[in-house]
């Protein structure tokens, strides 16, 4: 399992685009995490933009050390926040369904690890 700070990656690529805070790459998935104290609709769009970039931008794939292996990996997005209201959660599900990504919300690291274990990722 490798973890990447997406701010550093986007700076090195000189990319100006909304993006999640971090990426976690395992043998089974690419997980994008947006950290926030209170989830907002903009956080959903950051996750969506990051998934789109992953599918379109070979430089991002290379920076995440993925090469061309994306077809074998699940794409999971996580809104990591103690406060996610139902409207934000539904918007996250709707946006990720269009991008064929698995949406998760998690208030803490322990909950996130449990959800990833239940998906067979960890």
Phi and psi restraints in degrees (range 20) as a CNS / XPLOR table:
assign (resid 1 and name C) (resid 2 and name N)
       (resid 2 and name CA) (resid 2 and name C) 1.0 -121.5 20.0 2
assign (resid 2 and name N) (resid 2 and name CA)
       (resid 2 and name C) (resid 3 and name N) 1.0 141.8 20.0 2
assign (resid 2 and name C) (resid 3 and name N)
       (resid 3 and name CA) (resid 3 and name C) 1.0 -119.0 20.0 2
assign (resid 3 and name N) (resid 3 and name CA)
       (resid 3 and name C) (resid 4 and name N) 1.0 139.5 20.0 2
assign (resid 3 and name C) (resid 4 and name N)
       (resid 4 and name CA) (resid 4 and name C) 1.0 -128.7 20.0 2
assign (resid 4 and name N) (resid 4 and name CA)
       (resid 4 and name C) (resid 5 and name N) 1.0 140.1 20.0 2
assign (resid 4 and name C) (resid 5 and name N)
       (resid 5 and name CA) (resid 5 and name C) 1.0 -87.0 20.0 2
assign (resid 5 and name N) (resid 5 and name CA)
       (resid 5 and name C) (resid 6 and name N) 1.0 112.6 20.0 2
assign (resid 5 and name C) (resid 6 and name N)
       (resid 6 and name CA) (resid 6 and name C) 1.0 -70.2 20.0 2
assign (resid 6 and name N) (resid 6 and name CA)
       (resid 6 and name C) (resid 7 and name N) 1.0 -25.5 20.0 2
assign (resid 6 and name C) (resid 7 and name N)
       (resid 7 and name CA) (resid 7 and name C) 1.0 -60.9 20.0 2
assign (resid 7 and name N) (resid 7 and name CA)
       (resid 7 and name C) (resid 8 and name N) 1.0 -44.8 20.0 2
assign (resid 7 and name C) (resid 8 and name N)
       (resid 8 and name CA) (resid 8 and name C) 1.0 -64.0 20.0 2
assign (resid 8 and name N) (resid 8 and name CA)
       (resid 8 and name C) (resid 9 and name N) 1.0 -42.3 20.0 2
assign (resid 8 and name C) (resid 9 and name N)
       (resid 9 and name CA) (resid 9 and name C) 1.0 -64.9 20.0 2
assign (resid 9 and name N) (resid 9 and name CA)
       (resid 9 and name C) (resid 10 and name N) 1.0 -45.4 20.0 2
assign (resid 9 and name C) (resid 10 and name N)
       (resid 10 and name CA) (resid 10 and name C) 1.0 -65.1 20.0 2
assign (resid 10 and name N) (resid 10 and name CA)
       (resid 10 and name C) (resid 11 and name N) 1.0 -35.7 20.0 2
assign (resid 10 and name C) (resid 11 and name N)
       (resid 11 and name CA) (resid 11 and name C) 1.0 -64.6 20.0 2
assign (resid 11 and name N) (resid 11 and name CA)
       (resid 11 and name C) (resid 12 and name N) 1.0 -43.8 20.0 2
assign (resid 11 and name C) (resid 12 and name N)
       (resid 12 and name CA) (resid 12 and name C) 1.0 -66.3 20.0 2
assign (resid 12 and name N) (resid 12 and name CA)
       (resid 12 and name C) (resid 13 and name N) 1.0 -30.1 20.0 2
assign (resid 12 and name C) (resid 13 and name N)
       (resid 13 and name CA) (resid 13 and name C) 1.0 -86.1 20.0 2
assign (resid 13 and name N) (resid 13 and name CA)
       (resid 13 and name C) (resid 14 and name N) 1.0 -6.7 20.0 2
assign (resid 13 and name C) (resid 14 and name N)
       (resid 14 and name CA) (resid 14 and name C) 1.0 56.0 20.0 2
assign (resid 14 and name N) (resid 14 and name CA)
       (resid 14 and name C) (resid 15 and name N) 1.0 38.0 20.0 2
assign (resid 14 and name C) (resid 15 and name N)
       (resid 15 and name CA) (resid 15 and name C) 1.0 -95.0 20.0 2
assign (resid 15 and name N) (resid 15 and name CA)
       (resid 15 and name C) (resid 16 and name N) 1.0 131.3 20.0 2
assign (resid 15 and name C) (resid 16 and name N)
       (resid 16 and name CA) (resid 16 and name C) 1.0 -110.2 20.0 2
assign (resid 16 and name N) (resid 16 and name CA)
       (resid 16 and name C) (resid 17 and name N) 1.0 99.2 20.0 2
assign (resid 16 and name C) (resid 17 and name N)
       (resid 17 and name CA) (resid 17 and name C) 1.0 -160.0 20.0 2
assign (resid 17 and name N) (resid 17 and name CA)
       (resid 17 and name C) (resid 18 and name N) 1.0 146.1 20.0 2
assign (resid 17 and name C) (resid 18 and name N)
       (resid 18 and name CA) (resid 18 and name C) 1.0 -64.5 20.0 2
assign (resid 18 and name N) (resid 18 and name CA)
       (resid 18 and name C) (resid 19 and name N) 1.0 144.3 20.0 2
assign (resid 18 and name C) (resid 19 and name N)
       (resid 19 and name CA) (resid 19 and name C) 1.0 -156.7 20.0 2
assign (resid 19 and name N) (resid 19 and name CA)
       (resid 19 and name C) (resid 20 and name N) 1.0 162.6 20.0 2
assign (resid 19 and name C) (resid 20 and name N)
       (resid 20 and name CA) (resid 20 and name C) 1.0 -70.9 20.0 2
assign (resid 20 and name N) (resid 20 and name CA)
       (resid 20 and name C) (resid 21 and name N) 1.0 170.8 20.0 2
assign (resid 20 and name C) (resid 21 and name N)
       (resid 21 and name CA) (resid 21 and name C) 1.0 -77.9 20.0 2
assign (resid 21 and name N) (resid 21 and name CA)
       (resid 21 and name C) (resid 22 and name N) 1.0 -40.8 20.0 2
assign (resid 21 and name C) (resid 22 and name N)
       (resid 22 and name CA) (resid 22 and name C) 1.0 -148.3 20.0 2
assign (resid 22 and name N) (resid 22 and name CA)
       (resid 22 and name C) (resid 23 and name N) 1.0 162.6 20.0 2
assign (resid 22 and name C) (resid 23 and name N)
       (resid 23 and name CA) (resid 23 and name C) 1.0 -127.7 20.0 2
assign (resid 23 and name N) (resid 23 and name CA)
       (resid 23 and name C) (resid 24 and name N) 1.0 141.8 20.0 2
assign (resid 23 and name C) (resid 24 and name N)
       (resid 24 and name CA) (resid 24 and name C) 1.0 -121.8 20.0 2
assign (resid 24 and name N) (resid 24 and name CA)
       (resid 24 and name C) (resid 25 and name N) 1.0 125.4 20.0 2
assign (resid 24 and name C) (resid 25 and name N)
       (resid 25 and name CA) (resid 25 and name C) 1.0 -114.8 20.0 2
assign (resid 25 and name N) (resid 25 and name CA)
       (resid 25 and name C) (resid 26 and name N) 1.0 123.4 20.0 2
assign (resid 25 and name C) (resid 26 and name N)
       (resid 26 and name CA) (resid 26 and name C) 1.0 -117.1 20.0 2
assign (resid 26 and name N) (resid 26 and name CA)
       (resid 26 and name C) (resid 27 and name N) 1.0 -179.7 20.0 2
assign (resid 26 and name C) (resid 27 and name N)
       (resid 27 and name CA) (resid 27 and name C) 1.0 -69.4 20.0 2
assign (resid 27 and name N) (resid 27 and name CA)
       (resid 27 and name C) (resid 28 and name N) 1.0 -14.3 20.0 2
assign (resid 27 and name C) (resid 28 and name N)
       (resid 28 and name CA) (resid 28 and name C) 1.0 -116.1 20.0 2
assign (resid 28 and name N) (resid 28 and name CA)
       (resid 28 and name C) (resid 29 and name N) 1.0 -15.7 20.0 2
assign (resid 28 and name C) (resid 29 and name N)
       (resid 29 and name CA) (resid 29 and name C) 1.0 -156.7 20.0 2
assign (resid 29 and name N) (resid 29 and name CA)
       (resid 29 and name C) (resid 30 and name N) 1.0 158.8 20.0 2
assign (resid 29 and name C) (resid 30 and name N)
       (resid 30 and name CA) (resid 30 and name C) 1.0 -111.3 20.0 2
assign (resid 30 and name N) (resid 30 and name CA)
       (resid 30 and name C) (resid 31 and name N) 1.0 123.7 20.0 2
assign (resid 30 and name C) (resid 31 and name N)
       (resid 31 and name CA) (resid 31 and name C) 1.0 -117.6 20.0 2
assign (resid 31 and name N) (resid 31 and name CA)
       (resid 31 and name C) (resid 32 and name N) 1.0 122.1 20.0 2
assign (resid 31 and name C) (resid 32 and name N)
       (resid 32 and name CA) (resid 32 and name C) 1.0 -103.7 20.0 2
assign (resid 32 and name N) (resid 32 and name CA)
       (resid 32 and name C) (resid 33 and name N) 1.0 132.1 20.0 2
assign (resid 32 and name C) (resid 33 and name N)
       (resid 33 and name CA) (resid 33 and name C) 1.0 -121.7 20.0 2
assign (resid 33 and name N) (resid 33 and name CA)
       (resid 33 and name C) (resid 34 and name N) 1.0 128.1 20.0 2
assign (resid 33 and name C) (resid 34 and name N)
       (resid 34 and name CA) (resid 34 and name C) 1.0 -110.4 20.0 2
assign (resid 34 and name N) (resid 34 and name CA)
       (resid 34 and name C) (resid 35 and name N) 1.0 117.2 20.0 2
assign (resid 34 and name C) (resid 35 and name N)
       (resid 35 and name CA) (resid 35 and name C) 1.0 -94.6 20.0 2
assign (resid 35 and name N) (resid 35 and name CA)
       (resid 35 and name C) (resid 36 and name N) 1.0 131.5 20.0 2
assign (resid 35 and name C) (resid 36 and name N)
       (resid 36 and name CA) (resid 36 and name C) 1.0 -159.0 20.0 2
assign (resid 36 and name N) (resid 36 and name CA)
       (resid 36 and name C) (resid 37 and name N) 1.0 151.2 20.0 2
assign (resid 36 and name C) (resid 37 and name N)
       (resid 37 and name CA) (resid 37 and name C) 1.0 -78.3 20.0 2
assign (resid 37 and name N) (resid 37 and name CA)
       (resid 37 and name C) (resid 38 and name N) 1.0 -32.6 20.0 2
assign (resid 37 and name C) (resid 38 and name N)
       (resid 38 and name CA) (resid 38 and name C) 1.0 -140.4 20.0 2
assign (resid 38 and name N) (resid 38 and name CA)
       (resid 38 and name C) (resid 39 and name N) 1.0 118.2 20.0 2
assign (resid 38 and name C) (resid 39 and name N)
       (resid 39 and name CA) (resid 39 and name C) 1.0 -65.5 20.0 2
assign (resid 39 and name N) (resid 39 and name CA)
       (resid 39 and name C) (resid 40 and name N) 1.0 137.4 20.0 2
assign (resid 39 and name C) (resid 40 and name N)
       (resid 40 and name CA) (resid 40 and name C) 1.0 -129.5 20.0 2
assign (resid 40 and name N) (resid 40 and name CA)
       (resid 40 and name C) (resid 41 and name N) 1.0 166.7 20.0 2
assign (resid 40 and name C) (resid 41 and name N)
       (resid 41 and name CA) (resid 41 and name C) 1.0 -61.1 20.0 2
assign (resid 41 and name N) (resid 41 and name CA)
       (resid 41 and name C) (resid 42 and name N) 1.0 -33.3 20.0 2
assign (resid 41 and name C) (resid 42 and name N)
       (resid 42 and name CA) (resid 42 and name C) 1.0 -61.0 20.0 2
assign (resid 42 and name N) (resid 42 and name CA)
       (resid 42 and name C) (resid 43 and name N) 1.0 -32.7 20.0 2
assign (resid 42 and name C) (resid 43 and name N)
       (resid 43 and name CA) (resid 43 and name C) 1.0 -64.6 20.0 2
assign (resid 43 and name N) (resid 43 and name CA)
       (resid 43 and name C) (resid 44 and name N) 1.0 -37.1 20.0 2
assign (resid 43 and name C) (resid 44 and name N)
       (resid 44 and name CA) (resid 44 and name C) 1.0 -63.7 20.0 2
assign (resid 44 and name N) (resid 44 and name CA)
       (resid 44 and name C) (resid 45 and name N) 1.0 -43.7 20.0 2
assign (resid 44 and name C) (resid 45 and name N)
       (resid 45 and name CA) (resid 45 and name C) 1.0 -66.4 20.0 2
assign (resid 45 and name N) (resid 45 and name CA)
       (resid 45 and name C) (resid 46 and name N) 1.0 -34.8 20.0 2
assign (resid 45 and name C) (resid 46 and name N)
       (resid 46 and name CA) (resid 46 and name C) 1.0 -61.3 20.0 2
assign (resid 46 and name N) (resid 46 and name CA)
       (resid 46 and name C) (resid 47 and name N) 1.0 -44.2 20.0 2
assign (resid 46 and name C) (resid 47 and name N)
       (resid 47 and name CA) (resid 47 and name C) 1.0 -64.6 20.0 2
assign (resid 47 and name N) (resid 47 and name CA)
       (resid 47 and name C) (resid 48 and name N) 1.0 -42.8 20.0 2
assign (resid 47 and name C) (resid 48 and name N)
       (resid 48 and name CA) (resid 48 and name C) 1.0 -62.6 20.0 2
assign (resid 48 and name N) (resid 48 and name CA)
       (resid 48 and name C) (resid 49 and name N) 1.0 -43.9 20.0 2
assign (resid 48 and name C) (resid 49 and name N)
       (resid 49 and name CA) (resid 49 and name C) 1.0 -62.7 20.0 2
assign (resid 49 and name N) (resid 49 and name CA)
       (resid 49 and name C) (resid 50 and name N) 1.0 -36.4 20.0 2
assign (resid 49 and name C) (resid 50 and name N)
       (resid 50 and name CA) (resid 50 and name C) 1.0 -67.1 20.0 2
assign (resid 50 and name N) (resid 50 and name CA)
       (resid 50 and name C) (resid 51 and name N) 1.0 -41.5 20.0 2
assign (resid 50 and name C) (resid 51 and name N)
       (resid 51 and name CA) (resid 51 and name C) 1.0 -64.2 20.0 2
assign (resid 51 and name N) (resid 51 and name CA)
       (resid 51 and name C) (resid 52 and name N) 1.0 -43.1 20.0 2
assign (resid 51 and name C) (resid 52 and name N)
       (resid 52 and name CA) (resid 52 and name C) 1.0 -60.4 20.0 2
assign (resid 52 and name N) (resid 52 and name CA)
       (resid 52 and name C) (resid 53 and name N) 1.0 -44.2 20.0 2
assign (resid 52 and name C) (resid 53 and name N)
       (resid 53 and name CA) (resid 53 and name C) 1.0 -61.6 20.0 2
assign (resid 53 and name N) (resid 53 and name CA)
       (resid 53 and name C) (resid 54 and name N) 1.0 -39.9 20.0 2
assign (resid 53 and name C) (resid 54 and name N)
       (resid 54 and name CA) (resid 54 and name C) 1.0 -60.2 20.0 2
assign (resid 54 and name N) (resid 54 and name CA)
       (resid 54 and name C) (resid 55 and name N) 1.0 -39.6 20.0 2
assign (resid 54 and name C) (resid 55 and name N)
       (resid 55 and name CA) (resid 55 and name C) 1.0 -77.2 20.0 2
assign (resid 55 and name N) (resid 55 and name CA)
       (resid 55 and name C) (resid 56 and name N) 1.0 -24.3 20.0 2
assign (resid 55 and name C) (resid 56 and name N)
       (resid 56 and name CA) (resid 56 and name C) 1.0 -105.8 20.0 2
assign (resid 56 and name N) (resid 56 and name CA)
       (resid 56 and name C) (resid 57 and name N) 1.0 -23.3 20.0 2
assign (resid 56 and name C) (resid 57 and name N)
       (resid 57 and name CA) (resid 57 and name C) 1.0 -113.1 20.0 2
assign (resid 57 and name N) (resid 57 and name CA)
       (resid 57 and name C) (resid 58 and name N) 1.0 106.4 20.0 2
assign (resid 57 and name C) (resid 58 and name N)
       (resid 58 and name CA) (resid 58 and name C) 1.0 -64.7 20.0 2
assign (resid 58 and name N) (resid 58 and name CA)
       (resid 58 and name C) (resid 59 and name N) 1.0 -30.7 20.0 2
assign (resid 58 and name C) (resid 59 and name N)
       (resid 59 and name CA) (resid 59 and name C) 1.0 -63.5 20.0 2
assign (resid 59 and name N) (resid 59 and name CA)
       (resid 59 and name C) (resid 60 and name N) 1.0 -39.1 20.0 2
assign (resid 59 and name C) (resid 60 and name N)
       (resid 60 and name CA) (resid 60 and name C) 1.0 -66.1 20.0 2
assign (resid 60 and name N) (resid 60 and name CA)
       (resid 60 and name C) (resid 61 and name N) 1.0 -43.8 20.0 2
assign (resid 60 and name C) (resid 61 and name N)
       (resid 61 and name CA) (resid 61 and name C) 1.0 -57.9 20.0 2
assign (resid 61 and name N) (resid 61 and name CA)
       (resid 61 and name C) (resid 62 and name N) 1.0 -42.4 20.0 2
assign (resid 61 and name C) (resid 62 and name N)
       (resid 62 and name CA) (resid 62 and name C) 1.0 -66.1 20.0 2
assign (resid 62 and name N) (resid 62 and name CA)
       (resid 62 and name C) (resid 63 and name N) 1.0 -41.6 20.0 2
assign (resid 62 and name C) (resid 63 and name N)
       (resid 63 and name CA) (resid 63 and name C) 1.0 -62.8 20.0 2
assign (resid 63 and name N) (resid 63 and name CA)
       (resid 63 and name C) (resid 64 and name N) 1.0 -32.5 20.0 2
assign (resid 63 and name C) (resid 64 and name N)
       (resid 64 and name CA) (resid 64 and name C) 1.0 -87.3 20.0 2
assign (resid 64 and name N) (resid 64 and name CA)
       (resid 64 and name C) (resid 65 and name N) 1.0 4.0 20.0 2
assign (resid 64 and name C) (resid 65 and name N)
       (resid 65 and name CA) (resid 65 and name C) 1.0 60.0 20.0 2
assign (resid 65 and name N) (resid 65 and name CA)
       (resid 65 and name C) (resid 66 and name N) 1.0 42.0 20.0 2
assign (resid 65 and name C) (resid 66 and name N)
       (resid 66 and name CA) (resid 66 and name C) 1.0 -98.9 20.0 2
assign (resid 66 and name N) (resid 66 and name CA)
       (resid 66 and name C) (resid 67 and name N) 1.0 -25.4 20.0 2
assign (resid 66 and name C) (resid 67 and name N)
       (resid 67 and name CA) (resid 67 and name C) 1.0 59.5 20.0 2
assign (resid 67 and name N) (resid 67 and name CA)
       (resid 67 and name C) (resid 68 and name N) 1.0 -125.5 20.0 2
assign (resid 67 and name C) (resid 68 and name N)
       (resid 68 and name CA) (resid 68 and name C) 1.0 -113.4 20.0 2
assign (resid 68 and name N) (resid 68 and name CA)
       (resid 68 and name C) (resid 69 and name N) 1.0 26.3 20.0 2
assign (resid 68 and name C) (resid 69 and name N)
       (resid 69 and name CA) (resid 69 and name C) 1.0 -89.1 20.0 2
assign (resid 69 and name N) (resid 69 and name CA)
       (resid 69 and name C) (resid 70 and name N) 1.0 7.7 20.0 2
assign (resid 69 and name C) (resid 70 and name N)
       (resid 70 and name CA) (resid 70 and name C) 1.0 -58.9 20.0 2
assign (resid 70 and name N) (resid 70 and name CA)
       (resid 70 and name C) (resid 71 and name N) 1.0 -32.9 20.0 2
assign (resid 70 and name C) (resid 71 and name N)
       (resid 71 and name CA) (resid 71 and name C) 1.0 -63.6 20.0 2
assign (resid 71 and name N) (resid 71 and name CA)
       (resid 71 and name C) (resid 72 and name N) 1.0 -22.2 20.0 2
assign (resid 71 and name C) (resid 72 and name N)
       (resid 72 and name CA) (resid 72 and name C) 1.0 -93.0 20.0 2
assign (resid 72 and name N) (resid 72 and name CA)
       (resid 72 and name C) (resid 73 and name N) 1.0 -3.9 20.0 2
assign (resid 72 and name C) (resid 73 and name N)
       (resid 73 and name CA) (resid 73 and name C) 1.0 -110.5 20.0 2
assign (resid 73 and name N) (resid 73 and name CA)
       (resid 73 and name C) (resid 74 and name N) 1.0 144.4 20.0 2
assign (resid 73 and name C) (resid 74 and name N)
       (resid 74 and name CA) (resid 74 and name C) 1.0 -78.2 20.0 2
assign (resid 74 and name N) (resid 74 and name CA)
       (resid 74 and name C) (resid 75 and name N) 1.0 148.3 20.0 2
assign (resid 74 and name C) (resid 75 and name N)
       (resid 75 and name CA) (resid 75 and name C) 1.0 -110.1 20.0 2
assign (resid 75 and name N) (resid 75 and name CA)
       (resid 75 and name C) (resid 76 and name N) 1.0 122.4 20.0 2
assign (resid 75 and name C) (resid 76 and name N)
       (resid 76 and name CA) (resid 76 and name C) 1.0 -123.7 20.0 2
assign (resid 76 and name N) (resid 76 and name CA)
       (resid 76 and name C) (resid 77 and name N) 1.0 137.0 20.0 2
assign (resid 76 and name C) (resid 77 and name N)
       (resid 77 and name CA) (resid 77 and name C) 1.0 -118.1 20.0 2
assign (resid 77 and name N) (resid 77 and name CA)
       (resid 77 and name C) (resid 78 and name N) 1.0 142.5 20.0 2
assign (resid 77 and name C) (resid 78 and name N)
       (resid 78 and name CA) (resid 78 and name C) 1.0 -128.4 20.0 2
assign (resid 78 and name N) (resid 78 and name CA)
       (resid 78 and name C) (resid 79 and name N) 1.0 123.8 20.0 2
assign (resid 78 and name C) (resid 79 and name N)
       (resid 79 and name CA) (resid 79 and name C) 1.0 -94.2 20.0 2
assign (resid 79 and name N) (resid 79 and name CA)
       (resid 79 and name C) (resid 80 and name N) 1.0 101.6 20.0 2
assign (resid 79 and name C) (resid 80 and name N)
       (resid 80 and name CA) (resid 80 and name C) 1.0 -94.7 20.0 2
assign (resid 80 and name N) (resid 80 and name CA)
       (resid 80 and name C) (resid 81 and name N) 1.0 95.5 20.0 2
assign (resid 80 and name C) (resid 81 and name N)
       (resid 81 and name CA) (resid 81 and name C) 1.0 -156.0 20.0 2
assign (resid 81 and name N) (resid 81 and name CA)
       (resid 81 and name C) (resid 82 and name N) 1.0 141.0 20.0 2
assign (resid 81 and name C) (resid 82 and name N)
       (resid 82 and name CA) (resid 82 and name C) 1.0 -73.0 20.0 2
assign (resid 82 and name N) (resid 82 and name CA)
       (resid 82 and name C) (resid 83 and name N) 1.0 -16.0 20.0 2
assign (resid 82 and name C) (resid 83 and name N)
       (resid 83 and name CA) (resid 83 and name C) 1.0 -127.7 20.0 2
assign (resid 83 and name N) (resid 83 and name CA)
       (resid 83 and name C) (resid 84 and name N) 1.0 101.1 20.0 2
assign (resid 83 and name C) (resid 84 and name N)
       (resid 84 and name CA) (resid 84 and name C) 1.0 -127.7 20.0 2
assign (resid 84 and name N) (resid 84 and name CA)
       (resid 84 and name C) (resid 85 and name N) 1.0 112.0 20.0 2
assign (resid 84 and name C) (resid 85 and name N)
       (resid 85 and name CA) (resid 85 and name C) 1.0 -81.4 20.0 2
assign (resid 85 and name N) (resid 85 and name CA)
       (resid 85 and name C) (resid 86 and name N) 1.0 167.2 20.0 2
assign (resid 85 and name C) (resid 86 and name N)
       (resid 86 and name CA) (resid 86 and name C) 1.0 -64.3 20.0 2
assign (resid 86 and name N) (resid 86 and name CA)
       (resid 86 and name C) (resid 87 and name N) 1.0 -32.3 20.0 2
assign (resid 86 and name C) (resid 87 and name N)
       (resid 87 and name CA) (resid 87 and name C) 1.0 -64.8 20.0 2
assign (resid 87 and name N) (resid 87 and name CA)
       (resid 87 and name C) (resid 88 and name N) 1.0 -42.3 20.0 2
assign (resid 87 and name C) (resid 88 and name N)
       (resid 88 and name CA) (resid 88 and name C) 1.0 -67.2 20.0 2
assign (resid 88 and name N) (resid 88 and name CA)
       (resid 88 and name C) (resid 89 and name N) 1.0 -42.1 20.0 2
assign (resid 88 and name C) (resid 89 and name N)
       (resid 89 and name CA) (resid 89 and name C) 1.0 -61.5 20.0 2
assign (resid 89 and name N) (resid 89 and name CA)
       (resid 89 and name C) (resid 90 and name N) 1.0 -42.9 20.0 2
assign (resid 89 and name C) (resid 90 and name N)
       (resid 90 and name CA) (resid 90 and name C) 1.0 -66.6 20.0 2
assign (resid 90 and name N) (resid 90 and name CA)
       (resid 90 and name C) (resid 91 and name N) 1.0 -39.0 20.0 2
assign (resid 90 and name C) (resid 91 and name N)
       (resid 91 and name CA) (resid 91 and name C) 1.0 -64.5 20.0 2
assign (resid 91 and name N) (resid 91 and name CA)
       (resid 91 and name C) (resid 92 and name N) 1.0 -41.1 20.0 2
assign (resid 91 and name C) (resid 92 and name N)
       (resid 92 and name CA) (resid 92 and name C) 1.0 -59.7 20.0 2
assign (resid 92 and name N) (resid 92 and name CA)
       (resid 92 and name C) (resid 93 and name N) 1.0 -47.8 20.0 2
assign (resid 92 and name C) (resid 93 and name N)
       (resid 93 and name CA) (resid 93 and name C) 1.0 -59.7 20.0 2
assign (resid 93 and name N) (resid 93 and name CA)
       (resid 93 and name C) (resid 94 and name N) 1.0 -44.5 20.0 2
assign (resid 93 and name C) (resid 94 and name N)
       (resid 94 and name CA) (resid 94 and name C) 1.0 -62.6 20.0 2
assign (resid 94 and name N) (resid 94 and name CA)
       (resid 94 and name C) (resid 95 and name N) 1.0 -48.7 20.0 2
assign (resid 94 and name C) (resid 95 and name N)
       (resid 95 and name CA) (resid 95 and name C) 1.0 -65.1 20.0 2
assign (resid 95 and name N) (resid 95 and name CA)
       (resid 95 and name C) (resid 96 and name N) 1.0 -40.6 20.0 2
assign (resid 95 and name C) (resid 96 and name N)
       (resid 96 and name CA) (resid 96 and name C) 1.0 -73.8 20.0 2
assign (resid 96 and name N) (resid 96 and name CA)
       (resid 96 and name C) (resid 97 and name N) 1.0 -29.1 20.0 2
assign (resid 96 and name C) (resid 97 and name N)
       (resid 97 and name CA) (resid 97 and name C) 1.0 -61.6 20.0 2
assign (resid 97 and name N) (resid 97 and name CA)
       (resid 97 and name C) (resid 98 and name N) 1.0 -39.7 20.0 2
assign (resid 97 and name C) (resid 98 and name N)
       (resid 98 and name CA) (resid 98 and name C) 1.0 -65.8 20.0 2
assign (resid 98 and name N) (resid 98 and name CA)
       (resid 98 and name C) (resid 99 and name N) 1.0 -27.5 20.0 2
assign (resid 98 and name C) (resid 99 and name N)
       (resid 99 and name CA) (resid 99 and name C) 1.0 -102.0 20.0 2
assign (resid 99 and name N) (resid 99 and name CA)
       (resid 99 and name C) (resid 100 and name N) 1.0 5.5 20.0 2
assign (resid 99 and name C) (resid 100 and name N)
       (resid 100 and name CA) (resid 100 and name C) 1.0 56.8 20.0 2
assign (resid 100 and name N) (resid 100 and name CA)
       (resid 100 and name C) (resid 101 and name N) 1.0 41.1 20.0 2
assign (resid 100 and name C) (resid 101 and name N)
       (resid 101 and name CA) (resid 101 and name C) 1.0 -115.6 20.0 2
assign (resid 101 and name N) (resid 101 and name CA)
       (resid 101 and name C) (resid 102 and name N) 1.0 153.2 20.0 2
assign (resid 101 and name C) (resid 102 and name N)
       (resid 102 and name CA) (resid 102 and name C) 1.0 -93.2 20.0 2
assign (resid 102 and name N) (resid 102 and name CA)
       (resid 102 and name C) (resid 103 and name N) 1.0 118.6 20.0 2
assign (resid 102 and name C) (resid 103 and name N)
       (resid 103 and name CA) (resid 103 and name C) 1.0 -91.2 20.0 2
assign (resid 103 and name N) (resid 103 and name CA)
       (resid 103 and name C) (resid 104 and name N) 1.0 138.5 20.0 2
assign (resid 103 and name C) (resid 104 and name N)
       (resid 104 and name CA) (resid 104 and name C) 1.0 -135.3 20.0 2
assign (resid 104 and name N) (resid 104 and name CA)
       (resid 104 and name C) (resid 105 and name N) 1.0 149.6 20.0 2
assign (resid 104 and name C) (resid 105 and name N)
       (resid 105 and name CA) (resid 105 and name C) 1.0 -120.5 20.0 2
assign (resid 105 and name N) (resid 105 and name CA)
       (resid 105 and name C) (resid 106 and name N) 1.0 144.3 20.0 2
assign (resid 105 and name C) (resid 106 and name N)
       (resid 106 and name CA) (resid 106 and name C) 1.0 -150.0 20.0 2
assign (resid 106 and name N) (resid 106 and name CA)
       (resid 106 and name C) (resid 107 and name N) 1.0 126.4 20.0 2
assign (resid 106 and name C) (resid 107 and name N)
       (resid 107 and name CA) (resid 107 and name C) 1.0 -79.7 20.0 2
assign (resid 107 and name N) (resid 107 and name CA)
       (resid 107 and name C) (resid 108 and name N) 1.0 -18.4 20.0 2
assign (resid 107 and name C) (resid 108 and name N)
       (resid 108 and name CA) (resid 108 and name C) 1.0 -152.5 20.0 2
assign (resid 108 and name N) (resid 108 and name CA)
       (resid 108 and name C) (resid 109 and name N) 1.0 166.9 20.0 2
assign (resid 108 and name C) (resid 109 and name N)
       (resid 109 and name CA) (resid 109 and name C) 1.0 -62.6 20.0 2
assign (resid 109 and name N) (resid 109 and name CA)
       (resid 109 and name C) (resid 110 and name N) 1.0 -37.9 20.0 2
assign (resid 109 and name C) (resid 110 and name N)
       (resid 110 and name CA) (resid 110 and name C) 1.0 -62.2 20.0 2
assign (resid 110 and name N) (resid 110 and name CA)
       (resid 110 and name C) (resid 111 and name N) 1.0 -44.4 20.0 2
assign (resid 110 and name C) (resid 111 and name N)
       (resid 111 and name CA) (resid 111 and name C) 1.0 -63.5 20.0 2
assign (resid 111 and name N) (resid 111 and name CA)
       (resid 111 and name C) (resid 112 and name N) 1.0 -41.1 20.0 2
assign (resid 111 and name C) (resid 112 and name N)
       (resid 112 and name CA) (resid 112 and name C) 1.0 -61.3 20.0 2
assign (resid 112 and name N) (resid 112 and name CA)
       (resid 112 and name C) (resid 113 and name N) 1.0 -47.0 20.0 2
assign (resid 112 and name C) (resid 113 and name N)
       (resid 113 and name CA) (resid 113 and name C) 1.0 -60.6 20.0 2
assign (resid 113 and name N) (resid 113 and name CA)
       (resid 113 and name C) (resid 114 and name N) 1.0 -40.8 20.0 2
assign (resid 113 and name C) (resid 114 and name N)
       (resid 114 and name CA) (resid 114 and name C) 1.0 -63.5 20.0 2
assign (resid 114 and name N) (resid 114 and name CA)
       (resid 114 and name C) (resid 115 and name N) 1.0 -41.5 20.0 2
assign (resid 114 and name C) (resid 115 and name N)
       (resid 115 and name CA) (resid 115 and name C) 1.0 -67.3 20.0 2
assign (resid 115 and name N) (resid 115 and name CA)
       (resid 115 and name C) (resid 116 and name N) 1.0 -39.2 20.0 2
assign (resid 115 and name C) (resid 116 and name N)
       (resid 116 and name CA) (resid 116 and name C) 1.0 -69.2 20.0 2
assign (resid 116 and name N) (resid 116 and name CA)
       (resid 116 and name C) (resid 117 and name N) 1.0 -35.4 20.0 2
assign (resid 116 and name C) (resid 117 and name N)
       (resid 117 and name CA) (resid 117 and name C) 1.0 -63.9 20.0 2
assign (resid 117 and name N) (resid 117 and name CA)
       (resid 117 and name C) (resid 118 and name N) 1.0 -40.9 20.0 2
assign (resid 117 and name C) (resid 118 and name N)
       (resid 118 and name CA) (resid 118 and name C) 1.0 -66.6 20.0 2
assign (resid 118 and name N) (resid 118 and name CA)
       (resid 118 and name C) (resid 119 and name N) 1.0 -24.6 20.0 2
assign (resid 118 and name C) (resid 119 and name N)
       (resid 119 and name CA) (resid 119 and name C) 1.0 -87.1 20.0 2
assign (resid 119 and name N) (resid 119 and name CA)
       (resid 119 and name C) (resid 120 and name N) 1.0 -3.0 20.0 2
assign (resid 119 and name C) (resid 120 and name N)
       (resid 120 and name CA) (resid 120 and name C) 1.0 78.7 20.0 2
assign (resid 120 and name N) (resid 120 and name CA)
       (resid 120 and name C) (resid 121 and name N) 1.0 19.9 20.0 2
assign (resid 120 and name C) (resid 121 and name N)
       (resid 121 and name CA) (resid 121 and name C) 1.0 -87.6 20.0 2
assign (resid 121 and name N) (resid 121 and name CA)
       (resid 121 and name C) (resid 122 and name N) 1.0 -38.3 20.0 2
